[in-house]
Amino acid sequence: DLFAMVEPILPSLQEDDIVVWVLGSGPYPPGVVALQELLDAASEELEPEDVWQPKDMNDTCLYIFTSGTTGLPKAARVSHLKSIMCLSFYELVGASSRDVVYLALPLYHMAGSL
């Protein structure tokens, strides 16, 4: 929905080697990654466990970006263990896919994004 806002500055973004990913129906200009096409082409088969299972639960699972309240915004590392602990909260409270969760925290806050 927001691609129309980005499209006018797309050439300058591409000059700075910034890749724009879009989820939704296209067509999109060259250099824009259309995620829906990739999702549609993806296999339903799971990869073997040795590909997706972490060797160490303390290894980095993902990075989130802090708001910069203690300085400039920066990437913060989140381990596999921490992300699973956050997911287990929903099991603890008995949440299901039918529930609606209202999020008051910004998505760059780990508790908000996970």
ABEGO torsion letter per residue (X at the ends): XAAAAAAAAAAAAAAAGBBBBBBEBOBBBBGBBBAAAAAAABBABBBBAAAABBABAABBABBBBBAGAAEBBBBBBBBAAAAAAAAAAAAAAGBBAABBBBBABBAABAAAAX
